[in-house]
Amino acid sequence: MAQSLKNLKQDFVSNLTGGTINEINLVTAVAPATYILYAALQTRLGFFKSYGPLQFVADFLLSAVAILFSITLYSSFPLLLNLLIISPAILLHLGQPRNTKRPAKPKPHNVEKEANSVPEFPKKAFLTVYRGSMMVITCCAILAVDFRVFPRRFAKVENWGTSLMDIGVGSFVFSGGMMSAKPVIRSYLVKRASEPLGARLKSAMRTSLPLLVLGIVRLIMVKGVDYAEHVTEYGVHWNFFFTLGFLPPLLAIFESVSPAAFKMGISPTFVYTLLSLVTAVGYQIVLEKTGLKAFILVGDRNKYGLISQNKEGISSFAGYLSIFLAGMATGMYTLPRAAQSQRFGLLKKLTGWSLFWTVSFMIAKERWGLDIAVSRRLANLPYILWVASFNTAQITAFYLVERGYFYGVEYSVSVPKVLEAFNRNGLAIFLVANLLTGLVNISINTLECGRVLAMGVLTSYILVLTLLAVGLDYKNMSIKL
């Protein structure tokens, strides 16, 4: 009976073809929409200035439950949900005067002194909201996918196509790449030579080791309890933690290119965009001109031992590396402190790069230009470009909301505490979410749960994760993995 249930669960997430990109964009637009409502409540009513139980409930409903509903109960009506969220914000905007006072203009800085100092990376509301929202929707989806209330078109596709969970995996890697840009930015702005390769590799291994350990632990747990697996996702033994764990050493090697490029006056954004594109195009050429694509999709899984057993995870690593590099390129211009003289500089860059990635994706995608279908399983060129396009567009949307409502306002006022908490300990919360997902699947038959029970379980699950995240943030604890 247990084996039969395992097969049913495997079939439930197998051989899926996904949905449309337009629907994915509408569903994920709920995150910027809730930020608009949060901003309206904050700037018009000062609702979240004092944070108590009532504010936590409202924050939880906006930052977590709305996202959960968008991928479940309102999955077929994303536009309606967006309108329901934005409508109160419009009424507040029209009917209430602004409550948040803008500060006086800052005194001009000594530009030369600032340029020669070590750059600071101030907290930026739009980046925190972007990363926090991405973490919330990822945590929601990894459990919701096991229930029938979660549409099959949102689950990961088998070979070709686009889905909500496909973009979620890539976004996780893209976001991690953004945060990895800080040491490169420091080296570039202070004209300092980067560390020797050996030192960089040693530091990278310290970052990788916990992730690889988590991957091994997850592998042991999954095999130990005979948990239902979707083998064609990453392979027999590979999992997402291994992909994350092997990225830092490769990044340390790629950083060897930076010093020479910087001496030539090439911006780090251009350098890492070029590295990303070279990796993506090179990988796509290998897929098309060799037998690699056919081997991954239909090849014998046991022909070359561990390599063929984990062919998806090993081969797609090149694609995820390219996504990571694209994320780094984005971090190069979003993380540093903005110059006072460039009031619309960041908006221009975000808009320009978002258009660049979007046009590149349109050129490469199926039925356009190169006529290549998107494949998360391969992590091929159109998939890479889609992830970069989607994420830069999302960041631009959050930045527009922040600039429209909170320009010149201090950071603490402009960020929902729930999203800040998810962002602060994202990887730790993601690990707990994976453990809770396994616990729920072992405890109940998710396939037989009706809507009411499924939503009860999912809401309780995301509430537990939210309480954990907010609790850690309240205790001023940052768990680094």
Summary of the structure (lengths in Angstrom):
residues: 481
radius of gyration: 22.4
end to end distance: 38.0
largest distance: 72.8
contacts: 1596
relative contact order: 0.15
helix: 70%
strand: 0%
